[in-house]
Amino acid sequence: MSAFFYLPKKAKFENQDDDEQVILLLRRHPITNLPWILLVISLALAPTLLNFFPELSILPGRFQLVTVVLWYLFTTAVFIQGALTWFFNVNIITNRRIVDVDFYTLIYREISDARLDNIQEITYKVGGLLGTFFHFGNVEIQTAGALPNFNFENVPNPAQVTNILQDLQRNKGNI
Amino acid sequence: MIFELASIWLLVKVFYLVAFFVYVVFAAVTVKQTYLMTKTLEIGLESLVRTLSWAHFIFAVAVLVLAFVLL
C-alpha cells in the first residue's frame, strides 16, 4: 500500500510494451487521504455520537433500523470511492516513457503518456505544512510541442522522482 | 385518516427501497469499475480487489432484499 515503488516487480499496465520496464510507480502521498478518511470516520461515528438520531424516533422501529443501515451504506460508498481513487490513480515512469493514469469518476478514465525523449523540463515543488513535513509535492513535466504537460500531484519524494527521471533521460532509459 | 397514514408509509417504504436499489446500482458500477481499473493497472492485488467488489455487490443485494422484507 505504498505510494513510492522503485522497480516494482509485479507492476504492469495497459499498452505496456514487452521489453518495457516499470522503473517507478507513484501514488499521491497517503496523508493526502486524510480529508476523506476523516469524513468516513465522522459518518461512521455520527449515529453513536448523536445517540442514533433522536429525530428518527418519529419513525416506526423498522424504518429507524433501515435508516441507520442506509446511512452506513452511504458511509461505505464514500470509503470505497476514496480508496479506489487513491489506489488506482497512479503515475508510472518506465525506461521509455511516463504514463499518467487518472480515474475521475466511477466510469471515466484518462490515460496519457509521453516518451522520455519528448520531456523538455522537469520541476518539482514542495509547499505547505503537510508537504514539507511529510516530504511530498508536485513534479511538473513539460513536454515538447503539442504534447500535454504532466503534473504528478502530491507524490512522495519529488526531488528523488526528478533525479530518477533526469537519470533516465541522460542514460536513454537505462537505470 | 387511517388510509392516508398507510399511504404515507407506503410512500416512505418506496422511497427507502429506491434508495437501496440505487445503492445496488452503485455496487454494480463499482464491480465494473474495479475490472476496468485492474485491467488498466496490474500490481498483484487484482483478484483480491475483484473479490471484494463482488462481495460488496452481494452485500448490497442482500440488504435490498432485507429492506424489502422488513418494511
gemmi code that builds the backbone of each chain (N, CA, C; Angstrom):
import gemmi

chains = {
    "A": [
        ("MET", (0.831, -1.207, 0.000), (0.000, 0.000, 0.000), (0.869, 1.262, 0.000)),
        ("SER", (2.050, 1.119, -0.565), (2.953, 2.254, -0.568), (2.591, 3.221, -1.692)),
        ("ALA", (3.174, 4.407, -1.628), (2.923, 5.401, -2.671), (4.159, 5.627, -3.524)),
        ("PHE", (5.253, 4.964, -3.191), (6.506, 5.145, -3.922), (7.144, 3.770, -4.140)),
        ("PHE", (6.963, 3.217, -5.321), (7.504, 1.900, -5.647), (8.657, 2.060, -6.631)),
        ("TYR", (9.866, 1.781, -6.200), (11.008, 1.822, -7.122), (11.253, 0.409, -7.633)),
        ("LEU", (11.293, 0.235, -8.919), (11.444, -1.068, -9.588), (10.442, -2.110, -9.057)),
        ("PRO", (9.160, -1.826, -9.151), (8.166, -2.798, -8.664), (8.198, -4.062, -9.517)),
        ("LYS", (8.121, -5.223, -8.861), (8.264, -6.482, -9.602), (7.000, -6.870, -10.349)),
        ("LYS", (5.838, -6.593, -9.735), (4.593, -7.099, -10.323), (3.823, -6.059, -11.129)),
        ("ALA", (4.316, -4.840, -11.180), (3.527, -3.783, -11.826), (3.518, -3.907, -13.349)),
        ("LYS", (2.305, -3.899, -13.891), (2.112, -3.883, -15.346), (0.960, -2.944, -15.647)),
        ("PHE", (0.979, -2.371, -16.815), (-0.152, -1.506, -17.177), (-0.574, -1.772, -18.614)),
        ("GLU", (-1.757, -1.299, -18.918), (-2.328, -1.493, -20.249), (-1.405, -0.858, -21.292)),
        ("ASN", (-1.257, -1.482, -22.409), (-0.432, -0.983, -23.524), (1.070, -0.981, -23.230)),
        ("GLN", (1.476, -1.688, -22.193), (2.913, -1.764, -21.907), (3.581, -2.644, -22.963)),
        ("ASP", (4.718, -2.178, -23.477), (5.453, -2.976, -24.461), (6.138, -4.152, -23.765)),
        ("ASP", (6.428, -5.189, -24.555), (7.024, -6.403, -23.975), (8.371, -6.131, -23.305)),
        ("ASP", (9.171, -5.286, -23.942), (10.511, -5.032, -23.389), (10.564, -3.725, -22.577)),
        ("GLU", (9.408, -3.283, -22.151), (9.340, -2.038, -21.358), (9.321, -2.382, -19.869)),
        ("GLN", (10.143, -1.684, -19.103), (10.247, -1.984, -17.670), (9.738, -0.809, -16.831)),
        ("VAL", (8.894, -1.123, -15.847), (8.415, -0.073, -14.946), (9.526, 0.263, -13.954)),
        ("ILE", (9.941, 1.515, -13.964), (11.014, 1.943, -13.053), (10.423, 2.477, -11.752)),
        ("LEU", (9.385, 3.271, -11.891), (8.811, 3.915, -10.698), (7.293, 3.975, -10.816)),
        ("LEU", (6.621, 3.592, -9.742), (5.164, 3.692, -9.694), (4.810, 4.594, -8.519)),
        ("LEU", (4.049, 5.638, -8.814), (3.765, 6.644, -7.780), (2.267, 6.836, -7.572)),
        ("ARG", (1.937, 7.066, -6.328), (0.577, 7.493, -5.984), (0.687, 8.772, -5.170)),
        ("ARG", (-0.470, 9.399, -4.929), (-0.457, 10.537, -4.014), (0.000, 10.042, -2.636)),
        ("HIS", (0.678, 10.902, -1.901), (1.130, 10.525, -0.557), (-0.092, 10.114, 0.289)),
        ("PRO", (0.032, 9.034, 1.074), (-1.123, 8.558, 1.866), (-1.761, 9.629, 2.753)),
        ("ILE", (-0.962, 10.587, 3.217), (-1.519, 11.612, 4.116), (-2.560, 12.477, 3.398)),
        ("THR", (-2.496, 12.523, 2.057), (-3.481, 13.330, 1.304), (-4.870, 12.691, 1.346)),
        ("ASN", (-4.934, 11.455, 1.849), (-6.246, 10.800, 2.002), (-6.964, 11.229, 3.278)),
        ("LEU", (-6.273, 11.996, 4.101), (-6.820, 12.360, 5.414), (-8.233, 12.984, 5.351)),
        ("PRO", (-8.506, 13.923, 4.412), (-9.848, 14.522, 4.400), (-10.973, 13.499, 4.251)),
        ("TRP", (-10.841, 12.581, 3.274), (-11.957, 11.634, 3.105), (-11.960, 10.567, 4.204)),
        ("ILE", (-10.796, 10.256, 4.778), (-10.773, 9.296, 5.893), (-11.465, 9.895, 7.127)),
        ("LEU", (-11.188, 11.182, 7.370), (-11.861, 11.862, 8.498), (-13.370, 11.931, 8.265)),
        ("LEU", (-13.753, 12.159, 6.986), (-15.179, 12.200, 6.657), (-15.831, 10.845, 6.944)),
        ("VAL", (-15.141, 9.757, 6.545), (-15.688, 8.409, 6.772), (-15.806, 8.130, 8.274)),
        ("ILE", (-14.777, 8.513, 9.036), (-14.820, 8.285, 10.490), (-15.979, 9.073, 11.115)),
        ("SER", (-16.135, 10.339, 10.670), (-17.235, 11.171, 11.200), (-18.587, 10.550, 10.870)),
        ("LEU", (-18.727, 10.107, 9.614), (-20.002, 9.499, 9.204), (-20.274, 8.220, 9.987)),
        ("ALA", (-19.203, 7.437, 10.226), (-19.377, 6.164, 10.935), (-19.742, 6.379, 12.405)),
        ("LEU", (-19.183, 7.454, 12.977), (-19.439, 7.694, 14.406), (-20.713, 8.504, 14.656)),
        ("ALA", (-21.195, 9.157, 13.625), (-22.341, 10.070, 13.810), (-23.550, 9.428, 14.484)),
        ("PRO", (-24.004, 8.232, 14.042), (-25.187, 7.653, 14.715), (-24.973, 7.419, 16.205)),
        ("THR", (-23.745, 7.011, 16.589), (-23.460, 6.767, 18.005), (-23.397, 8.091, 18.771)),
        ("LEU", (-22.630, 9.042, 18.200), (-22.447, 10.326, 18.888), (-23.761, 11.099, 19.012)),
        ("LEU", (-24.599, 10.989, 17.991), (-25.876, 11.712, 18.035), (-26.981, 10.834, 18.629)),
        ("ASN", (-26.540, 9.785, 19.336), (-27.475, 8.884, 20.022), (-28.527, 8.334, 19.055)),
        ("PHE", (-28.014, 7.805, 17.960), (-28.862, 7.207, 16.932), (-29.980, 8.130, 16.460)),
        ("PHE", (-29.607, 9.378, 16.226), (-30.517, 10.371, 15.637), (-31.896, 10.406, 16.331)),
        ("PRO", (-32.021, 11.118, 17.460), (-33.310, 11.169, 18.155), (-34.457, 11.639, 17.265)),
        ("GLU", (-34.101, 12.422, 16.207), (-35.161, 12.898, 15.293), (-35.869, 11.729, 14.614)),
        ("LEU", (-35.167, 10.587, 14.539), (-35.744, 9.440, 13.839), (-36.838, 8.744, 14.658)),
        ("SER", (-36.969, 9.161, 15.941), (-37.919, 8.461, 16.809), (-39.365, 8.608, 16.329)),
        ("ILE", (-39.614, 9.579, 15.443), (-40.981, 9.709, 14.911), (-41.292, 8.569, 13.927)),
        ("LEU", (-40.215, 7.900, 13.454), (-40.412, 6.789, 12.509), (-40.694, 5.496, 13.267)),
        ("PRO", (-41.446, 4.574, 12.671), (-41.608, 3.246, 13.292), (-40.256, 2.544, 13.404)),
        ("GLY", (-40.162, 1.601, 14.340), (-38.893, 0.935, 14.644), (-38.174, 0.396, 13.427)),
        ("ARG", (-38.889, -0.279, 12.532), (-38.215, -0.907, 11.382), (-37.647, 0.146, 10.430)),
        ("PHE", (-38.312, 1.298, 10.343), (-37.796, 2.378, 9.490), (-36.539, 3.001, 10.092)),
        ("GLN", (-36.512, 3.074, 11.434), (-35.305, 3.597, 12.107), (-34.097, 2.716, 11.799)),
        ("LEU", (-34.324, 1.395, 11.909), (-33.238, 0.442, 11.645), (-32.735, 0.578, 10.208)),
        ("VAL", (-33.683, 0.644, 9.276), (-33.314, 0.715, 7.858), (-32.607, 2.037, 7.555)),
        ("THR", (-33.003, 3.117, 8.220), (-32.338, 4.405, 8.011), (-30.871, 4.333, 8.416)),
        ("VAL", (-30.625, 3.692, 9.567), (-29.234, 3.574, 10.033), (-28.430, 2.701, 9.056)),
        ("VAL", (-29.055, 1.618, 8.570), (-28.371, 0.752, 7.591), (-28.032, 1.561, 6.335)),
        ("LEU", (-28.985, 2.371, 5.875), (-28.775, 3.208, 4.686), (-27.632, 4.206, 4.919)),
        ("TRP", (-27.603, 4.741, 6.121), (-26.538, 5.685, 6.491), (-25.165, 5.025, 6.386)),
        ("TYR", (-25.053, 3.784, 6.915), (-23.764, 3.092, 6.858), (-23.406, 2.665, 5.434)),
        ("LEU", (-24.422, 2.394, 4.612), (-24.140, 2.083, 3.208), (-23.540, 3.305, 2.521)),
        ("PHE", (-24.106, 4.474, 2.801), (-23.571, 5.714, 2.233), (-22.121, 5.918, 2.683)),
        ("THR", (-21.866, 5.646, 3.971), (-20.502, 5.752, 4.509), (-19.557, 4.804, 3.771)),
        ("THR", (-20.041, 3.578, 3.530), (-19.230, 2.592, 2.799), (-18.924, 3.093, 1.386)),
        ("ALA", (-19.910, 3.709, 0.746), (-19.715, 4.222, -0.618), (-18.622, 5.288, -0.642)),
        ("VAL", (-18.624, 6.168, 0.342), (-17.592, 7.217, 0.421), (-16.219, 6.575, 0.596)),
        ("PHE", (-16.158, 5.551, 1.463), (-14.892, 4.857, 1.701), (-14.390, 4.168, 0.428)),
        ("ILE", (-15.290, 3.451, -0.235), (-14.890, 2.700, -1.445), (-14.376, 3.643, -2.520)),
        ("GLN", (-15.083, 4.739, -2.743), (-14.656, 5.678, -3.780), (-13.302, 6.306, -3.442)),
        ("GLY", (-13.134, 6.689, -2.171), (-11.865, 7.293, -1.751), (-10.704, 6.324, -1.922)),
        ("ALA", (-10.921, 5.071, -1.484), (-9.854, 4.077, -1.530), (-9.503, 3.704, -2.971)),
        ("LEU", (-10.531, 3.460, -3.795), (-10.263, 3.065, -5.190), (-9.580, 4.186, -5.963)),
        ("THR", (-10.049, 5.407, -5.753), (-9.467, 6.547, -6.463), (-7.994, 6.703, -6.103)),
        ("TRP", (-7.683, 6.567, -4.819), (-6.280, 6.695, -4.402), (-5.437, 5.556, -4.963)),
        ("PHE", (-5.955, 4.357, -4.868), (-5.164, 3.178, -5.214), (-4.856, 3.091, -6.708)),
        ("PHE", (-5.816, 3.497, -7.549), (-5.641, 3.288, -8.988), (-5.248, 4.544, -9.760)),
        ("ASN", (-5.265, 5.695, -9.136), (-4.751, 6.892, -9.816), (-3.238, 6.926, -9.624)),
        ("VAL", (-2.511, 6.537, -10.650), (-1.058, 6.395, -10.487), (-0.298, 7.144, -11.576)),
        ("ASN", (0.947, 7.404, -11.267), (1.893, 7.925, -12.245), (2.972, 6.860, -12.398)),
        ("ILE", (3.297, 6.558, -13.648), (4.271, 5.490, -13.901), (5.429, 6.050, -14.730)),
        ("ILE", (6.620, 5.690, -14.320), (7.803, 6.027, -15.119), (8.423, 4.711, -15.572)),
        ("THR", (8.566, 4.543, -16.865), (9.197, 3.331, -17.379), (10.541, 3.717, -18.008)),
        ("ASN", (11.229, 2.734, -18.556), (12.506, 3.043, -19.202), (12.306, 3.711, -20.572)),
        ("ARG", (11.024, 3.888, -20.979), (10.753, 4.520, -22.271), (9.904, 5.780, -22.192)),
        ("ARG", (9.009, 5.829, -21.192), (8.035, 6.929, -21.161), (7.501, 7.181, -19.755)),
        ("ILE", (6.701, 8.225, -19.680), (5.959, 8.477, -18.441), (4.479, 8.283, -18.755)),
        ("VAL", (3.751, 7.728, -17.805), (2.330, 7.437, -18.003), (1.554, 7.998, -16.819)),
        ("ASP", (0.450, 8.669, -17.140), (-0.418, 9.225, -16.093), (-1.781, 8.556, -16.204)),
        ("VAL", (-2.171, 7.820, -15.173), (-3.466, 7.131, -15.172), (-4.394, 7.845, -14.198)),
        ("ASP", (-5.496, 8.368, -14.716), (-6.456, 9.092, -13.863), (-7.849, 8.514, -14.015)),
        ("PHE", (-8.464, 8.175, -12.893), (-9.870, 7.784, -12.874), (-10.614, 8.919, -12.194)),
        ("TYR", (-11.365, 9.681, -12.993), (-12.016, 10.869, -12.429), (-13.315, 10.529, -11.715)),
        ("THR", (-14.131, 9.703, -12.349), (-15.398, 9.311, -11.725), (-15.493, 7.793, -11.801)),
        ("LEU", (-16.650, 7.285, -11.481), (-16.836, 5.838, -11.478), (-16.525, 5.221, -12.841)),
        ("ILE", (-16.845, 5.925, -13.907), (-16.729, 5.294, -15.223), (-15.886, 6.107, -16.211)),
        ("TYR", (-15.195, 7.136, -15.746), (-14.398, 7.942, -16.662), (-12.921, 7.833, -16.308)),
        ("ARG", (-12.125, 7.451, -17.289), (-10.682, 7.350, -17.040), (-9.914, 8.077, -18.141)),
        ("GLU", (-8.726, 8.522, -17.797), (-7.876, 9.203, -18.770), (-6.450, 8.681, -18.592)),
        ("ILE", (-5.894, 8.204, -19.675), (-4.512, 7.702, -19.624), (-3.697, 8.469, -20.659)),
        ("SER", (-2.688, 9.160, -20.195), (-1.838, 9.899, -21.138), (-0.392, 9.489, -20.927)),
        ("ASP", (0.384, 9.547, -22.000), (1.789, 9.180, -21.884), (2.655, 10.047, -22.780)),
        ("ALA", (3.941, 10.087, -22.469), (4.904, 10.825, -23.293), (6.239, 10.103, -23.216)),
        ("ARG", (6.909, 10.031, -24.340), (8.211, 9.355, -24.371), (9.248, 10.207, -23.624)),
        ("LEU", (10.220, 9.531, -23.064), (11.243, 10.233, -22.267), (11.969, 11.294, -23.097)),
        ("ASP", (12.204, 10.982, -24.394), (12.945, 11.961, -25.214), (12.093, 13.174, -25.600)),
        ("ASN", (10.789, 13.139, -25.268), (9.944, 14.318, -25.508), (9.856, 15.234, -24.294)),
        ("ILE", (10.492, 14.816, -23.201), (10.471, 15.638, -21.988), (11.483, 16.773, -22.136)),
        ("GLN", (11.013, 17.998, -21.894), (11.911, 19.144, -22.044), (12.392, 19.696, -20.711)),
        ("GLU", (11.472, 19.752, -19.747), (11.843, 20.363, -18.470), (11.109, 19.678, -17.316)),
        ("ILE", (11.825, 19.457, -16.246), (11.212, 18.835, -15.064), (11.435, 19.753, -13.867)),
        ("THR", (10.355, 20.117, -13.216), (10.499, 20.913, -11.989), (9.656, 20.292, -10.882)),
        ("TYR", (10.109, 20.453, -9.674), (9.291, 19.951, -8.570), (9.052, 21.050, -7.548)),
        ("LYS", (7.891, 20.946, -6.908), (7.513, 21.947, -5.914), (7.075, 21.248, -4.639)),
        ("VAL", (7.623, 21.686, -3.551), (7.172, 21.189, -2.243), (6.679, 22.394, -1.469)),
        ("GLY", (5.462, 22.348, -1.013), (4.928, 23.511, -0.304), (3.913, 23.105, 0.746)),
        ("GLY", (3.597, 24.047, 1.590), (2.596, 23.800, 2.627), (3.181, 23.060, 3.812)),
        ("LEU", (2.455, 23.099, 4.891), (2.917, 22.476, 6.135), (3.032, 20.960, 5.992)),
        ("LEU", (1.963, 20.350, 5.453), (1.955, 18.890, 5.312), (3.004, 18.425, 4.312)),
        ("GLY", (3.103, 19.142, 3.184), (4.064, 18.785, 2.143), (5.491, 18.806, 2.661)),
        ("THR", (5.816, 19.849, 3.410), (7.166, 19.980, 3.957), (7.426, 18.918, 5.029)),
        ("PHE", (6.428, 18.692, 5.860), (6.593, 17.757, 6.973), (6.680, 16.303, 6.492)),
        ("PHE", (5.844, 15.950, 5.507), (5.796, 14.550, 5.050), (6.552, 14.312, 3.740)),
        ("HIS", (7.265, 15.308, 3.272), (8.097, 15.177, 2.055), (7.307, 14.744, 0.830)),
        ("PHE", (6.288, 15.483, 0.481), (5.614, 15.218, -0.793), (5.361, 16.540, -1.507)),
        ("GLY", (5.145, 16.440, -2.802), (4.928, 17.651, -3.604), (4.580, 17.306, -5.034)),
        ("ASN", (4.595, 18.330, -5.887), (4.225, 18.131, -7.293), (5.474, 18.085, -8.173)),
        ("VAL", (5.446, 17.187, -9.148), (6.508, 17.156, -10.157), (5.867, 17.564, -11.478)),
        ("GLU", (6.314, 18.700, -12.018), (5.747, 19.198, -13.277), (6.701, 18.858, -14.416)),
        ("ILE", (6.142, 18.234, -15.431), (6.964, 17.773, -16.556), (6.457, 18.434, -17.834)),
        ("GLN", (7.322, 19.255, -18.431), (6.946, 19.909, -19.691), (7.436, 19.066, -20.857)),
        ("THR", (6.546, 18.870, -21.800), (6.907, 18.042, -22.959), (6.980, 18.902, -24.220)),
        ("ALA", (7.553, 18.319, -25.248), (7.791, 19.077, -26.480), (6.513, 19.263, -27.288)),
        ("GLY", (6.448, 20.380, -27.980), (5.391, 20.627, -28.962), (3.992, 20.613, -28.392)),
        ("ALA", (3.107, 19.949, -29.132), (1.683, 19.969, -28.773), (1.318, 18.910, -27.739)),
        ("LEU", (2.305, 18.157, -27.286), (2.015, 17.112, -26.297), (1.595, 17.745, -24.970)),
        ("PRO", (0.685, 17.066, -24.241), (0.249, 17.653, -22.974), (1.361, 17.623, -21.930)),
        ("ASN", (1.356, 18.607, -21.050), (2.299, 18.585, -19.934), (1.770, 17.666, -18.846)),
        ("PHE", (2.662, 17.185, -18.017), (2.275, 16.245, -16.969), (2.504, 16.875, -15.599)),
        ("ASN", (1.622, 16.546, -14.697), (1.775, 17.019, -13.334), (1.535, 15.853, -12.382)),
        ("PHE", (2.603, 15.354, -11.790), (2.456, 14.291, -10.794), (2.161, 14.981, -9.463)),
        ("GLU", (0.906, 14.887, -9.039), (0.484, 15.672, -7.868), (0.695, 14.933, -6.552)),
        ("ASN", (1.234, 15.676, -5.596), (1.380, 15.202, -4.209), (2.091, 13.854, -4.092)),
        ("VAL", (3.109, 13.655, -4.915), (3.842, 12.379, -4.856), (4.954, 12.454, -3.791)),
        ("PRO", (5.264, 11.325, -3.152), (6.328, 11.332, -2.148), (7.695, 11.571, -2.788)),
        ("ASN", (8.598, 12.140, -2.082), (9.988, 12.385, -2.515), (10.097, 12.982, -3.927)),
        ("PRO", (9.499, 14.144, -4.174), (9.527, 14.706, -5.540), (10.942, 14.957, -6.065)),
        ("ALA", (11.889, 15.279, -5.167), (13.267, 15.512, -5.614), (13.861, 14.227, -6.173)),
        ("GLN", (13.587, 13.103, -5.496), (14.102, 11.815, -5.951), (13.448, 11.407, -7.282)),
        ("VAL", (12.167, 11.696, -7.406), (11.454, 11.399, -8.666), (12.101, 12.176, -9.808)),
        ("THR", (12.386, 13.452, -9.563), (13.028, 14.296, -10.574), (14.399, 13.742, -10.943)),
        ("ASN", (15.167, 13.325, -9.940), (16.503, 12.759, -10.196), (16.420, 11.504, -11.059)),
        ("ILE", (15.476, 10.633, -10.705), (15.330, 9.375, -11.460), (14.977, 9.673, -12.916)),
        ("LEU", (14.049, 10.620, -13.112), (13.646, 10.984, -14.478), (14.818, 11.573, -15.264)),
        ("GLN", (15.568, 12.439, -14.612), (16.720, 13.060, -15.284), (17.786, 12.015, -15.630)),
        ("ASP", (18.024, 11.067, -14.706), (18.987, 9.994, -14.971), (18.546, 9.147, -16.160)),
        ("LEU", (17.245, 8.818, -16.175), (16.724, 8.005, -17.280), (16.878, 8.737, -18.614)),
        ("GLN", (16.623, 10.028, -18.595), (16.774, 10.821, -19.828), (18.222, 10.832, -20.299)),
        ("ARG", (19.116, 11.072, -19.335), (20.548, 11.148, -19.649), (21.075, 9.821, -20.198)),
        ("ASN", (20.609, 8.716, -19.551), (21.133, 7.385, -19.912), (20.252, 6.669, -20.929)),
        ("LYS", (19.365, 7.405, -21.593), (18.490, 6.835, -22.641), (17.693, 5.629, -22.137)),
        ("GLY", (17.108, 5.775, -20.960), (16.235, 4.726, -20.436), (16.929, 3.682, -19.585)),
        ("ASN", (18.253, 3.757, -19.494), (18.960, 2.798, -18.629), (19.075, 3.370, -17.218)),
        ("ILE", (18.940, 2.473, -16.240), (18.977, 2.930, -14.851), (20.422, 3.168, -14.421)),
    ],
    "B": [
        ("MET", (-58.573, 8.768, 7.265), (-57.378, 9.163, 8.034), (-56.376, 8.006, 8.101)),
        ("ILE", (-56.902, 6.808, 8.452), (-56.032, 5.624, 8.545), (-55.463, 5.294, 7.165)),
        ("PHE", (-56.326, 5.446, 6.150), (-55.897, 5.174, 4.786), (-54.774, 6.131, 4.379)),
        ("GLU", (-54.938, 7.409, 4.740), (-53.912, 8.414, 4.412), (-52.570, 8.076, 5.069)),
        ("LEU", (-52.661, 7.684, 6.353), (-51.451, 7.342, 7.101), (-50.746, 6.141, 6.461)),
        ("ALA", (-51.554, 5.144, 6.067), (-50.998, 3.948, 5.439), (-50.318, 4.295, 4.126)),
        ("SER", (-50.922, 5.196, 3.352), (-50.314, 5.531, 2.059), (-49.048, 6.358, 2.229)),
        ("ILE", (-48.979, 7.135, 3.313), (-47.731, 7.879, 3.589), (-46.594, 6.898, 3.848)),
        ("TRP", (-46.864, 5.881, 4.686), (-45.807, 4.913, 4.999), (-45.443, 4.066, 3.788)),
        ("LEU", (-46.454, 3.854, 2.931), (-46.168, 3.130, 1.687), (-45.219, 3.957, 0.815)),
        ("LEU", (-45.474, 5.259, 0.801), (-44.628, 6.175, 0.025), (-43.199, 6.190, 0.590)),
        ("VAL", (-43.118, 6.230, 1.926), (-41.804, 6.221, 2.584), (-41.078, 4.915, 2.268)),
        ("LYS", (-41.841, 3.809, 2.302), (-41.251, 2.494, 2.006), (-40.689, 2.479, 0.576)),
        ("VAL", (-41.458, 3.003, -0.359), (-40.992, 3.050, -1.756), (-39.725, 3.895, -1.848)),
        ("PHE", (-39.708, 5.014, -1.150), (-38.535, 5.893, -1.145), (-37.295, 5.136, -0.655)),
        ("TYR", (-37.460, 4.410, 0.440), (-36.339, 3.652, 1.002), (-35.870, 2.569, 0.030)),
        ("LEU", (-36.828, 1.868, -0.561), (-36.453, 0.786, -1.481), (-35.733, 1.336, -2.709)),
        ("VAL", (-36.178, 2.493, -3.179), (-35.498, 3.133, -4.320), (-34.054, 3.476, -3.920)),
        ("ALA", (-33.882, 3.993, -2.694), (-32.539, 4.344, -2.210), (-31.642, 3.107, -2.162)),
        ("PHE", (-32.183, 1.992, -1.665), (-31.387, 0.752, -1.619), (-31.080, 0.242, -3.024)),
        ("PHE", (-32.053, 0.406, -3.922), (-31.837, -0.032, -5.303), (-30.719, 0.800, -5.955)),
        ("VAL", (-30.734, 2.107, -5.684), (-29.668, 2.981, -6.209), (-28.315, 2.505, -5.694)),
        ("TYR", (-28.281, 2.062, -4.442), (-27.022, 1.574, -3.887), (-26.567, 0.287, -4.589)),
        ("VAL", (-27.535, -0.579, -4.932), (-27.184, -1.805, -5.668), (-26.585, -1.429, -7.029)),
        ("VAL", (-27.164, -0.419, -7.682), (-26.624, 0.049, -8.966), (-25.199, 0.568, -8.768)),
        ("PHE", (-24.990, 1.338, -7.687), (-23.647, 1.838, -7.374), (-22.670, 0.668, -7.198)),
        ("ALA", (-23.112, -0.374, -6.473), (-22.247, -1.536, -6.231), (-21.922, -2.250, -7.547)),
        ("ALA", (-22.906, -2.316, -8.440), (-22.673, -2.965, -9.741), (-21.669, -2.153, -10.563)),
        ("VAL", (-21.825, -0.832, -10.536), (-20.881, 0.027, -11.269), (-19.482, -0.106, -10.668)),
        ("THR", (-19.410, -0.266, -9.350), (-18.112, -0.438, -8.686), (-17.424, -1.725, -9.153)),
        ("VAL", (-18.220, -2.800, -9.322), (-17.649, -4.056, -9.836), (-17.052, -3.815, -11.217)),
        ("LYS", (-17.840, -3.151, -12.080), (-17.367, -2.854, -13.442), (-16.107, -1.984, -13.395)),
        ("GLN", (-16.144, -1.004, -12.491), (-15.014, -0.075, -12.352), (-13.754, -0.811, -11.907)),
        ("THR", (-13.876, -1.727, -10.959), (-12.689, -2.431, -10.480), (-12.103, -3.325, -11.587)),
        ("TYR", (-12.984, -3.910, -12.426), (-12.483, -4.700, -13.556), (-11.685, -3.818, -14.506)),
        ("LEU", (-12.237, -2.618, -14.750), (-11.572, -1.664, -15.649), (-10.229, -1.219, -15.056)),
        ("MET", (-10.253, -0.936, -13.771), (-9.041, -0.457, -13.094), (-7.964, -1.534, -13.052)),
        ("THR", (-8.365, -2.766, -12.698), (-7.369, -3.833, -12.583), (-6.854, -4.269, -13.957)),
        ("LYS", (-7.652, -3.991, -15.014), (-7.177, -4.276, -16.374), (-6.158, -3.204, -16.784)),
        ("THR", (-6.397, -1.983, -16.326), (-5.505, -0.875, -16.664), (-4.185, -0.982, -15.918)),
        ("LEU", (-4.262, -1.376, -14.665), (-3.059, -1.443, -13.833), (-3.032, -2.750, -13.041)),
        ("GLU", (-1.997, -3.539, -13.246), (-1.840, -4.800, -12.513), (-0.676, -4.659, -11.539)),
        ("ILE", (-0.975, -4.912, -10.262), (0.109, -4.821, -9.281), (0.088, -6.003, -8.313)),
        ("GLY", (-0.655, -7.047, -8.683), (-0.646, -8.265, -7.876), (-1.785, -8.396, -6.893)),
        ("LEU", (-2.683, -7.395, -6.841), (-3.807, -7.471, -5.899), (-5.144, -7.542, -6.637)),
        ("GLU", (-5.075, -7.914, -7.920), (-6.280, -7.861, -8.761), (-7.400, -8.758, -8.241)),
        ("SER", (-7.052, -10.018, -7.931), (-8.107, -10.950, -7.522), (-8.724, -10.528, -6.191)),
        ("LEU", (-7.917, -9.969, -5.295), (-8.442, -9.512, -4.002), (-9.428, -8.356, -4.212)),
        ("VAL", (-9.034, -7.382, -5.040), (-9.890, -6.207, -5.288), (-11.195, -6.623, -5.958)),
        ("ARG", (-11.086, -7.537, -6.944), (-12.294, -8.002, -7.633), (-13.207, -8.782, -6.687)),
        ("THR", (-12.620, -9.636, -5.854), (-13.423, -10.417, -4.900), (-14.152, -9.491, -3.927)),
        ("LEU", (-13.437, -8.476, -3.445), (-14.061, -7.529, -2.505), (-15.210, -6.777, -3.174)),
        ("SER", (-15.024, -6.398, -4.444), (-16.091, -5.661, -5.132), (-17.318, -6.550, -5.330)),
        ("TRP", (-17.096, -7.846, -5.627), (-18.228, -8.777, -5.763), (-18.910, -8.996, -4.404)),
        ("ALA", (-18.110, -9.127, -3.347), (-18.675, -9.308, -2.003), (-19.532, -8.106, -1.628)),
        ("HIS", (-19.049, -6.916, -1.992), (-19.783, -5.687, -1.709), (-21.106, -5.656, -2.476)),
        ("PHE", (-21.066, -6.108, -3.729), (-22.285, -6.140, -4.551), (-23.315, -7.113, -3.960)),
        ("ILE", (-22.835, -8.302, -3.573), (-23.747, -9.306, -2.996), (-24.347, -8.784, -1.691)),
        ("PHE", (-23.511, -8.096, -0.908), (-23.991, -7.499, 0.347), (-25.086, -6.458, 0.068)),
        ("ALA", (-24.866, -5.639, -0.959), (-25.845, -4.594, -1.307), (-27.178, -5.218, -1.715)),
        ("VAL", (-27.123, -6.314, -2.499), (-28.353, -7.000, -2.921), (-29.049, -7.601, -1.689)),
        ("ALA", (-28.252, -8.202, -0.802), (-28.810, -8.812, 0.413), (-29.512, -7.766, 1.268)),
        ("VAL", (-28.903, -6.586, 1.372), (-29.503, -5.511, 2.179), (-30.803, -5.023, 1.535)),
        ("LEU", (-30.834, -4.962, 0.193), (-32.065, -4.570, -0.509), (-33.188, -5.572, -0.220)),
        ("VAL", (-32.848, -6.851, -0.272), (-33.851, -7.895, -0.006), (-34.321, -7.791, 1.446)),
        ("LEU", (-33.376, -7.571, 2.349), (-33.696, -7.447, 3.773), (-34.637, -6.253, 4.012)),
        ("ALA", (-34.330, -5.141, 3.339), (-35.186, -3.948, 3.486), (-36.576, -4.230, 2.960)),
        ("PHE", (-36.645, -4.962, 1.849), (-37.941, -5.292, 1.266), (-38.769, -6.143, 2.241)),
        ("VAL", (-38.092, -7.076, 2.935), (-38.782, -7.960, 3.884), (-39.188, -7.173, 5.150)),
        ("LEU", (-38.259, -6.334, 5.625), (-38.503, -5.612, 6.884), (-39.596, -4.549, 6.765)),
        ("LEU", (-39.601, -3.832, 5.650), (-40.514, -2.671, 5.545), (-41.933, -3.071, 5.103)),
    ],
}
model = gemmi.Model(1)
for chain_id, residues in chains.items():
    chain = gemmi.Chain(chain_id)
    for i, (resn, *xyz) in enumerate(residues, 1):
        res = gemmi.Residue()
        res.name, res.seqid = resn, gemmi.SeqId(i, " ")
        for name, pos in zip(("N", "CA", "C"), xyz):
            atom = gemmi.Atom()
            atom.name, atom.element = name, gemmi.Element(name[0])
            atom.pos, atom.b_iso = gemmi.Position(*pos), 0.0
            res.add_atom(atom)
        chain.add_residue(res)
    model.add_chain(chain)
structure = gemmi.Structure()
structure.add_model(model)
structure.setup_entities()
